[in-house]
């Protein structure tokens, strides 16, 4: 759902596409597109956005740069916002280095306040909403004599568009490939605090173990077992009318502890 031009000078594209921040650590997720995907467990904030305008450079001795802007087009989390109309309502930047088994990336992404909710809601709760900014670092040794080891760290400023709410997220993954098999494991942690006070935040840790069997480069069978342990936390919720304006709020306590087993076959088209 995008169009573009590619040449020796790089690639320019427009349409629905992954942001550079998401691209920057894609190769580091050994459990991608499963229940143990690092977005489902640790909670890394990967986005595929509409109305992207992006540039991806060619490789310069292993180094590559990617940048993109997201035209708001009225988009927001809970509906339509006519104020979300900037050509660069959000932007994302990433630098990636690949050299043999060595991989490294550094990325930054900023989501503008107008993507959070309507102006009427922000006026009703002044000082609550703001930009959502993210830093991400990824490092890895990939398939070195069958071994893979990588780690990712992400920091949020204004998490979920809420001023004063910050978060630190990290994960390590390891795998070993032999014949057509890969065995793998991961562990991660997320810590969210409000106004610099951990007493007003919450923390969770997550883990998974699994194995893949590759029938070919495009088809594999997999099984995994994963779990998530989270502090009980009081979370505010809002109810929205047909125009996307909030008309009621409340607080409920949640604890998202879970464990799960998954078995499947994955084919890449």
C-alpha positions, -999 to 999 in steps of 0.1 A, spaced: 0 0 0 28 24 -9 46 36 -40 82 47 -45 113 50 -66 146 31 -59 180 38 -74 216 39 -64 209 71 -44 184 53 -22 146 48 -20 119 74 -17 83 62 -10 49 75 0 19 56 15 14 32 44 47 20 57 67 10 88 84 40 105 122 41 106 121 34 143 102 2 137 126 -8 109 157 -1 130 152 -32 153 131 -55 131 159 -80 126 164 -83 164 130 -98 173 134 -136 172 97 -140 182 83 -115 157 46 -119 148 38 -143 177 23 -139 211 59 -133 223 65 -105 198 83 -77 217 54 -53 210 30 -78 228 53 -85 257 78 -57 266 55 -31 249 79 -15 224 59 11 204 63 0 167 41 18 142 30 13 106 15 47 96 -7 60 68 5 90 47 42 84 53 68 102 32 101 84 37 137 82 24 160 52 29 196 57 20 218 31 3 244 14 24 277 33 30 302 7 42 275 -9 62 258 23 75 223 32 64 200 62 72 162 63 71 139 93 78 101 97 75 74 122 82 37 113 88 11 136 74 -17 137 100 -47 136 76 -71 139 106 -58 107 122 -56 102 159 -59 73 184 -97 74 191 -111 88 158 -109 119 137 -92 152 146 -95 181 121 -65 198 138 -42 168 129 -34 182 95 4 189 95 26 174 68 49 163 97 24 155 124 50 129 134 85 122 123 110 93 127 147 90 121 171 60 123 207 51 117 215 14 111 249 -3 109 253 -39 95 287 -56 90 287 -94 89 270 -107 121 273 -73 138 242 -51 139 236 -17 156 209 9 154 199 42 169 164 57 163 142 87 174 105 92 169 82 121 178 44 119 177 27 153 178 1 162 204 -26 165 178 -25 128 172 -35 122 209 -71 134 209 -93 162 199 -86 199 208 -119 200 228 -107 171 250 -73 188 255 -90 221 264 -111 202 290 -79 187 306 -53 214 302 -17 204 309 -25 167 305 -16 160 269 16 165 250 40 151 224 50 114 227 88 111 221 108 78 219 145 69 217 155 34 208 189 16 207 195 -19 193 227 -40 194 232 -76 182 254 -104 170 232 -122 144 238 -158 133 275 -159 143 284 -197 139 247 -203 147 246 -180 177 224 -149 180 225 -125 209 208 -91 209 194 -64 231 171 -34 227 165 -4 250 137 22 245 129 54 265 96 73 264 90 109 272 53 118 275 43 81 273 9 77 256 8 115 250 5 122 288 28 149 301 51 138 329 48 101 322 81 84 313 91 48 306 121 26 302 118 -6 283 145 -32 275 148 -68 263 176 -93 256 171 -123 232 193 -153 224 191 -181 200 211 -210 185 206 -225 151 216 -260 141 204 -280 110 169 -267 104 162 -259 140 165 -228 162 161 -227 200 156 -193 215 147 -174 246 140 -138 257 136 -117 288 124 -81 291 113 -54 315 92 -23 313 90 5 340 66 34 338 66 63 362 46 95 365 62 128 374 94 111 384 77 91 411 78 53 408 50 51 434 27 65 408 39 40 381 41 3 375 65 -23 363 63 -56 345 87 -83 333 82 -108 306 99 -139 292 96 -166 265 113 -198 253 107 -214 220 119 -234 190 115 -231 153 118 -257 125 125 -242 91 111 -261 62 125 -235 38 136 -198 39 99 -188 37 81 -215 58 86 -226 94 68 -243 122 72 -229 157 62 -234 193 68 -212 223 58 -206 259 57 -171 273 46 -152 304 41 -117 317 42 -106 354 29 -71 361 23 -49 392 -14 -41 399 -19 -5 387 -47 20 387 -53 32 352 -75 61 341 -100 55 313 -121 78 292 -154 74 274 -158 92 241 -188 105 222 -194 102 184 -172 133 178 -143 118 197 -147 142 227 -144 127 262 -174 129 284 -165 107 313 -134 94 331 -127 69 358 -100 48 374 -98 10 376 -72 -14 390 -56 -38 365 -31 -66 367 -21 -82 334 -3 -113 346 -6 -141 320 11 -172 306 5 -188 272 15 -215 248 15 -211 211 20 -236 182 19 -227 146 32 -226 110 43 -193 95 47 -187 57 62 -154 44 48 -143 10 
